[in-house]
Amino acid sequence: MQFIETRGNDGLRPKEVSFSEAILNPAASYGGLYVPKSLPALDLQEYREDDYKSMALKVLKKFNIDIDEELLKEAVDLYDRFDDPSNPVPLVKVDEKLHIAELYHGPTRAFKDMALQPFGHILSALAHQRGENYLILAATSGDTGPATLETFKNKPNIKVACLYPAGGTSDVQRLQMVTEEGKNLKVIGIEGDFDDAQSALKNLLGSAKFKEILAQKGIRLSAANSVNFGRIIFQILYHIHAYLELLRRGVIQMGQKIDLIVPSGNFGNALGGYYAKKMGVPIDKILIASNDNNVLTQLIREGRYDLRGKKLIKTSSPAMDILKSSNVERVLFDKFGPSRTRELMESLNDRGYYELTKEELAQIQEDFDADYTTDQEVKEVIKEYAQKGYLMDPHTATTIKLNRGERQKVAYSTAEWTKFAPTVLEALTGERNVRDLEALEKVAKLMNLSIPEPISQLFSKPIIHDTVVPKDRIEEEIVAFL
């Protein structure tokens, strides 16, 4: 399988690249992204009785990527590190028409482990095989950072610089990053929000000057964010698994369409569902759940991506506190081609705005719908479902509002409640301003749950990374680390 560029080719890069090249060097022409030239078609009968790992390996082979089968198997075997190796993504029925796919049962208790555990293994192995040294950049709104650090720590030929918005994550998310001990890791808090961190990452990926500095040190540059297709390919898999699980349980018949409800974030999760649909999974609509930063609701409902005059709102679902969702670009490319995608993205970058035509909006609405949930509604949902015996985090709670209509739906739970215990406690009891450790203990007692050891241990670990810098000092800080 070959990969092409969302904004067209600048004549300086190859017109097509392999999978390994796309993940090792994810910066594409004109600031664009790499996408598969084509997607494989799936016959779901072939996977009907497979466990998750068997299905994953078979589907990955269908992509015909230039990765050895043994390395793919090693990567997929990392799902053995999850709570239940035989079922890394439990599907839980919470309403008559709604199942929740719990994506958070990996080492860092968030859905990013589903992609970053296997992707990190593959990228590290490729670097080692080639005898090349890589700097992996990661920008995080809370969950990508811990998962990236976890997968790459102490790996040969790899260094990681992780950017997070200081004050813009939960205490648990921050502690997961700043207590990481790997000698090859650098965690940098920035005075800004996630969009600032992601912009810095994209600027560095496209900076000839920065790459020259790295080249002098014998270091190449890659990224762990979902701008890297190595993340996306593993995010397609759990959407296929969810459909197969509903089939196996007799909830649906083969060919019956379902809807997916996906928390918004950087749109990689939703993009995985979109690609699964294009590959043959009977999905009708992908419903995008947002919080008060509801730019995607406006895009999908009205056809306008408008950041003019907008400021990021800090909410109880901080991993979704994003205004520029990078992976929307890959959908634009798939629908409208490279020229129009480049035009739209340059308008967003230069003017903070773009608008789709009526015909283009109709094409987007063939596959997507959207709504948003306020913080108050999030707390009400958490309390309502806890009373029914199901405890969810604030991001998962944003999906419930979209549980409408007659089709069976799968909503994606992207983080365990333990990462946002103060919000969950406030939802359950009304108690406010309780710090994470106390909130964890109170919620666990209230709901008769145990706190996973990787979370409880965080509060006694020493802080190793205490750097916080203005946005204009990020590059300087990374170079000093190297």
URPE-V786789 format. One record per pair of residues at least 12 apart in sequence whose ideal C-beta (glycine too) atoms are under 6 Angstrom apart, sorted by the first residue. I is the first residue (numbers start at 1). GAP is how many residues later the second one is. Records with the same first field share a line. If there is no record, write none. Layout:
BEGIN
I = GAP + GAP
END
This chain:
BEGIN
1 = 35 + 62 + 63 + 64
2 = 14 + 35
3 = 14 + 19 + 31 + 33
4 = 12 + 33
5 = 23 + 24 + 27
6 = 26 + 27 + 29 + 323 + 327 + 335
7 = 23 + 25 + 331 + 334 + 335
8 = 330 + 334
9 = 20
10 = 19 + 20
13 = 16
18 = 48
19 = 46 + 47
20 = 46 + 106
22 = 12 + 207
23 = 100 + 205 + 207
24 = 198
26 = 197 + 201 + 202
27 = 178 + 179
30 = 312
31 = 175
33 = 194 + 296 + 297
34 = 195
35 = 295 + 298
39 = 239 + 240
40 = 22 + 23
41 = 239
42 = 237 + 238
47 = 197
52 = 36 + 189
53 = 23 + 26
56 = 20 + 181
57 = 19
60 = 12
71 = 54
75 = 43 + 46 + 47
78 = 39 + 40
81 = 26
82 = 23 + 24
83 = 22
88 = 17
89 = 12 + 14 + 149 + 152
90 = 12
91 = 154
94 = 296
97 = 311 + 312
98 = 305 + 311
99 = 311
100 = 311 + 313
101 = 141 + 309 + 311
102 = 311
103 = 309 + 311
104 = 311 + 312
107 = 43
108 = 38 + 39 + 42
109 = 307 + 310
110 = 33 + 305
111 = 303
112 = 31 + 32 + 35
113 = 34
114 = 124
115 = 116 + 119 + 120
116 = 31 + 32 + 35
117 = 34
118 = 116
119 = 111 + 112 + 115
120 = 31 + 32
124 = 31 + 34
127 = 30
128 = 28 + 29
132 = 88
133 = 24 + 85 + 86
134 = 24 + 86 + 88
135 = 24 + 84 + 86
136 = 16 + 24 + 86 + 88
137 = 24 + 64 + 86
138 = 24 + 86
139 = 24 + 58 + 59 + 62 + 86
140 = 24
141 = 53 + 178
142 = 27 + 31 + 176 + 177
143 = 176
145 = 17 + 19 + 32
146 = 30 + 31
148 = 76
149 = 13 + 31 + 36
153 = 29 + 32
154 = 28
158 = 26
159 = 25
160 = 25
161 = 25 + 317
162 = 25
163 = 25 + 27 + 34
164 = 25
165 = 27 + 28 + 29 + 32
166 = 23 + 302
168 = 25 + 150
169 = 149
170 = 249 + 250
171 = 265
172 = 247 + 264
173 = 246
175 = 283
178 = 285 + 287
179 = 282
186 = 295
187 = 278
188 = 279 + 289
189 = 279
190 = 281
191 = 279
192 = 279
193 = 119
194 = 128
195 = 128 + 129
196 = 275
200 = 274
205 = 18
217 = 265
226 = 40 + 42 + 101
227 = 99
232 = 36
235 = 33 + 37
236 = 36 + 39 + 40
239 = 33 + 34 + 37
240 = 36 + 41
242 = 168
243 = 38
251 = 157
252 = 156
255 = 27
257 = 25 + 27
258 = 149 + 150
259 = 25 + 26 + 28 + 148 + 150
260 = 13 + 23 + 26 + 150
261 = 26 + 28 + 138 + 141 + 148 + 150
262 = 150
263 = 26 + 57 + 132 + 135 + 151
264 = 24 + 26 + 32 + 56
265 = 54 + 55
266 = 59 + 60 + 61
267 = 58 + 60 + 61
268 = 59
270 = 16 + 18
271 = 56 + 59
273 = 13
274 = 12
285 = 84
286 = 81 + 82
287 = 82 + 115
288 = 82
289 = 109 + 110 + 113
290 = 82
291 = 24 + 26 + 29 + 107
292 = 21 + 23
293 = 20 + 28
294 = 78
295 = 28
296 = 74
297 = 73 + 75
300 = 68 + 70
303 = 53 + 58
304 = 51
305 = 43 + 49
306 = 47
307 = 16 + 45
308 = 44 + 45
315 = 60
316 = 59 + 62 + 78 + 107
317 = 77 + 78 + 81
319 = 76
329 = 16
332 = 12
335 = 28
371 = 30 + 31
373 = 25 + 28
378 = 16 + 19
379 = 48
381 = 16 + 19
382 = 15 + 42 + 45
383 = 44 + 45
386 = 42
391 = 26 + 56
393 = 22 + 24 + 27
394 = 26 + 29
395 = 19 + 20
396 = 17
399 = 12
418 = 37
421 = 15 + 18 + 19 + 22
422 = 12 + 17
424 = 19
425 = 14 + 17 + 18
437 = 22
END
